[in-house]
Structures are given as C-alpha cells and as structure tokens.
Amino acid sequence: MPISDADFDSTLDAIVDSTRGAVGDRQASDYHTTVFLVRDGEIAVQVLSSGESLGFWRTLMRFIRRRVLARGGARVGDEPVDTYDLLYELGRHQGKDHSCPDAVFVGAEGVVADGSESIVLVGYTPDGRANTALLALERAADNTMRIMDAEVHHFSDGRALEWRRNGAQEVLRGFLEAAANRNESGEEADR
C-alpha cells in the first residue's frame, strides 16, 4: 500500500527537523548529500561520503565508470561525477537486494535562484508524488552553517516545487530498474 499523503508530508517535516538539529549540533561547514529511504514507516539513511562506507562507494564508482564509458562519456577521473548518476546507481545497487521504498528523500547543499545557499530536500514516491523543502543557510566567519529558515512545500498542499532533475526520483528510477531485472530473473528482494 502506498504511503499516504499525510505520512509523506510528515516524513518531510521530520527530515527537516532532524536536518536542522544535525547541522546545528555538529557545527557543520558542509552538508553531504543524504538519501532517506522510507519503508513501512522506518527511515534508513545513507550519507554519500567516502568516509562513511568506503568499500561501498568504491564499488559504486566502478559501476558508474563502466556506465559512463559505455555511453561514450569521459573518464570519471577527468571530470566530476554527476550526482544524479550517483543517486541513480545507488538505487540500482540497493534495488538488487531490497524492495522499492515507499518514498525516497534526498538532501543536498545547493544554490537557489536568488543565489543564496540552501539545503534542498526533495521527496518522491513510486507513484509520482513530490514534496520539497528549502533550508536557507547563513555562514559564520569560520564557515560553519546555520539554518535560518525553512520553506516547506507539501504535496498535500499542492505546492511542491518542480526541479529540472529530482535526486529522489533518480534513486527510485534505479530501484525500479533493478526490480524489473530481478522480476525477469525470478529473484526475490529482501525488505
């Protein structure tokens, strides 16, 4: 059964609150791209940082290198890897062993239209619902971040922002491709 609109939006609110706390508590000067996978009311968190799980990220980078080269692209070492490709590959990798989540949220540092720094949180469900939060950042003299304001766009309010590309949607696209491949081979997924 799909996640309800109310649960989808309240999960965004909880992620906004936890992000505020995490940034404030650790005197952060950066925010690593973070993926939140929601299944049956539980949230699993994966931080895209080489220090967290180096072996996993090395393996994932090998997959991306192969796919970029197969598409005739530049070597990964020659230019930065597209974060959206990384998120898609994360979904494909996780989707080999796990069922598709009820919702995915991705948080990342970004610059919004007016040029100000923000942490952008986007949520997406397999049935195409989206919600978004923009957390306005201010930098102190020592470069630590402080969240000044949060602008939340709930799906149920009909105010979700549309982005050129949605990181959460890329993770789900990877999961769904892996599920289709699993179904063709008759494999079962873990929950």
C-alpha positions, 0 to 999 in steps of 0.5 A: 500500500502506498504511503499516504499523503499525510505520512509523506508530508510528515516524513518531510517535516521530520527530515527537516527537523532532524536536518536542522538539529544535525547541522546545528549540533555538529557545527557543520561547514558542509552538508553531504548529500543524504538519501532517506529511504522510507519503508513501512514507516522506518527511515534508513539513511545513507550519507554519500561520503567516502568516509562513511562506507568506503568499500561501498562507494568504491564499488559504486564508482566502478559501476558508474565508470563502466556506465559512463564509458559505455555511453561514450562519456569521459573518464570519471577521473577527468571530470566530476561525477554527476550526482544524479548518476550517483543517486541513480546507481545507488538505487540500482545497487540497493534495488538488487537486494531490497524492495522499492521504498515507499518514498525516497528523500534526498538532501543536498547543499545547493544554490537557489535562484536568488543565489543564496545557499540552501539545503534542498530536500526533495521527496518522491514516491513510486507513484509520482508524488513530490514534496520539497523543502528549502533550508536557507543557510547563513555562514559564520566567519569560520564557515560553519552553517546555520539554518535560518529558515525553512520553506516547506512545500507539501504535496498535500498542499499542492505546492511542491516545487518542480526541479529540472532533475529530482535526486529522489526520483533518480534513486527510485528510477534505479530501484525500479530498474533493478526490480524489473531485472530481478522480476525477469530473473525470478529473484526475490528482494529482501525488505 
